[in-house]
Amino acid sequence: MTAEPSLNGLIVREQEPLNLEMPFSTLGGFTTPNESFYVRCHFPIPEIAVSDWRLKIEGKVEAPFELNYEELLRMESRTVAATLECAGNNRDFLEPKVKGVQWGLGAVGNASWTGVPLSVVLERAGVKSGAIEVILEGADEGEIANPPRPAGKIRFARSLPLAKAMGDVLLAHTMNGEPLPPSHGFPLRAIVPGWYAVASVKWMRSIIVTNRPFAGYYQSIDYTYWERTADDLPTLKPLAEQQIKAEIAQPEKGETISVGATYRVHGAAWSGDAEITKVEVSTDAGASWSLANLGADSVKNSWRLWEYDWRTPTTLGPQTLMARATDSVGRTQPFERDADRGTYMINHILPILVEVR
């Protein structure tokens, strides 16, 4: 295997802006430590003085207001576990190669997040009748490199349907019991459980309630896919819910495995807000499948660990391993890639080729 450049044990996918991937082979438990959690940035990490920071709540509300950091910390908080996955995770597996950060398996992590429910803030502001979306805007900004693009700098922003915003979305100030690290959105980030991490805007600066659909760059140009309507007309849609997926942490792609031995194949599986009910493993490129053992932790919006004891063959040569997940609403991970998803939402079964020697 080719060695990857690393920073503090994470794989460097880009230096500017900073994009770091967790080596998925290091998966060691239900919770991903802060220092091991992947980092996704679109622009430089903003330098924010907490004494100057304010969160604005504005737009179609009865009583716009601002919060400083101390006021936010004094509000009643909630702690949830949630898996965040970059919508481009596994892009390195696509053939032919496509543009974008070439993530392998590790642009995903599971953490415990503490913060104020977005619904509490919106209720205090008083959402006006007719409002349909909530725009979350970060402090990170920069110019878009490739057309189509707006002129000059823009800030990163995404919107949520009002129903989702009033549901389980968290304004998180704490990650695994510690203040958010700068690379993960200090002083405040959104956590949108069950959705791709693009919705979990970092370095939050404003919440804007609107009565019309938001069509910002990262909502309508980038982070979109084609959805087929009943009459098969493709319609461009913003990415939202995570898709069902199982990933193999070990063995790694290209690993050498001992002949005639017992090898612990293990990994994680997730499916938005549904429960993972089954993971199957194939050691013969999908010709046959065996049930894996599921981990005890089954938490809504979080991944579920799994493992399988593989008795390696007594013959030498290459072997292709696969894993597939099934969830509580009956969805099973597909074999084929959906081309309408472009370079995002990659959840087809991924082959891991190893060598038995």
HELIX and SHEET records of a PDB file:
HELIX    1   1 PHE A   24  THR A   26  5                                   3    
HELIX    2   2 ASN A   34  SER A   36  5                                   3    
HELIX    3   3 TYR A   69  ARG A   74  1                                   6    
HELIX    4   4 ARG A   91  PHE A   93  5                                   3    
HELIX    5   5 LEU A  118  ALA A  125  1                                   8    
HELIX    6   6 LEU A  162  ALA A  165  1                                   4    
HELIX    7   7 PRO A  182  HIS A  184  5                                   3    
HELIX    8   8 ALA A  197  ALA A  199  5                                   3    
HELIX    9   9 TYR A  217  ILE A  221  3                                   5    
HELIX   10  10 ALA A  339  ARG A  341  5                                   3    
SHEET    1   A 4 SER A   6  LEU A   7  0                                        
SHEET    2   A 4 LEU A  10  GLU A  14 -1                                        
SHEET    3   A 4 ASN A  19  GLU A  21 -1                                        
SHEET    4   A 4 VAL A  39  ARG A  40 -1                                        
SHEET    1   B 5 PHE A  65  LEU A  67  0                                        
SHEET    2   B 5 LEU A  55  GLY A  59 -1                                        
SHEET    3   B 5 MET A 204  THR A 210  1                                        
SHEET    4   B 5 GLU A 133  GLU A 143 -1                                        
SHEET    5   B 5 LYS A 153  PRO A 161 -1                                        
SHEET    1   C 4 ARG A  78  GLU A  85  0                                        
SHEET    2   C 4 VAL A 108  PRO A 117 -1                                        
SHEET    3   C 4 LEU A 170  MET A 175 -1                                        
SHEET    4   C 4 GLU A 178  PRO A 179 -1                                        
SHEET    1   D 4 ARG A  78  GLU A  85  0                                        
SHEET    2   D 4 VAL A 108  PRO A 117 -1                                        
SHEET    3   D 4 LEU A 170  MET A 175 -1                                        
SHEET    4   D 4 ARG A 189  ILE A 191 -1                                        
SHEET    1   E 2 THR A 224  ARG A 228  0                                        
SHEET    2   E 2 PRO A 234  PRO A 238 -1                                        
SHEET    1   F 4 LYS A 245  GLN A 250  0                                        
SHEET    2   F 4 THR A 262  TRP A 270 -1                                        
SHEET    3   F 4 ARG A 304  ARG A 311 -1                                        
SHEET    4   F 4 ASN A 293  LEU A 294 -1                                        
SHEET    1   G 5 THR A 256  ILE A 257  0                                        
SHEET    2   G 5 ILE A 352  VAL A 356  1                                        
SHEET    3   G 5 GLY A 317  ASP A 327 -1                                        
SHEET    4   G 5 ILE A 276  SER A 282 -1                                        
SHEET    5   G 5 SER A 290  LEU A 291 -1                                        
END                                                                             
